[in-house]
Amino acid sequence: MATAQELTDPHLTIYVPPPRAASGICRVCHGSSGTYVRCYSCNATYHAVTHPLALVVPVSLTRTDMEAQLHNVLRDYKYADETVRARHRLHIAALLQRFLVGHRGCIEGAAGGSFDVITVVPSKRGRAGAHPLEQAIALAPQVDAIHERLLEPGPTDIGRNAPSDTGFVANENAAGRRVLLVDDTLTSGAKLQSAASALTLGGATVVAGLVLGRVIDVSNTDHYPERAELWRQQTRVPFSFDTCCLE
């Protein structure tokens, strides 16, 4: 069976390295923040839950248009026909495993502590069976070894920039655990922040959030030219698994 490196090396050109947190870069999601410490979405979601998550680590930036190949992978591994889903699921598994093996130390160093379990942000759509990201994790032995489902959908809807402490509910296994929370994409951060707060309310310590694709919306350049500029700058930087946005 192909290794994680062999499965991801052919796709290096579709990954876009997130920048380090700095002036103009959001300290939470590593998107553009203008003149502020946090971007608009992170600021809104951060203050809307009881226990917000301050450390989010994106593996790559992406856009939501058809030209963004990583976005197509992150969409189609969930919604395409089974042949395509299976191929992309293997890609997602390799991407997650390769990044975590290489940068677990970076994440734990930035968090000031280790994690002992990985859990996935559930779907709010009432999806039957395991979440596609859980299916991908099952193909990544070094990730699957410490993966456990700790969250279920909660009674409250989650909207863009509108997280909720009760959007998800932590199960009885969450208490006392040190958790790395994983999701495939981050747009406003509402789902991730809802999940993190639910875990904390359930007695867990959420060490960090890891997202495979941090979505950069470049559709409204008149109002948000800094987003397009961030995308332009970062697409000029070659992606390497040797570094991450925490280094």
Secondary structure by P-SEA (a helix, b strand, c coil): ccccccccccccccbbbbbccccccccccccccccccccaaaaaaaacccccccbbbbccccccccccaaaaaaaaaccccaaaaaaaaaaaaaaaaaaaaacaaaaaaaaccccccccccccccccccccaaaaaaaacccccccccccccccccccccccccccccccccccccccccccccccccaaaaaaaaaaaaaacccccbbbbcccccccccccccaaaaaaaaaaaabbbbccccccc
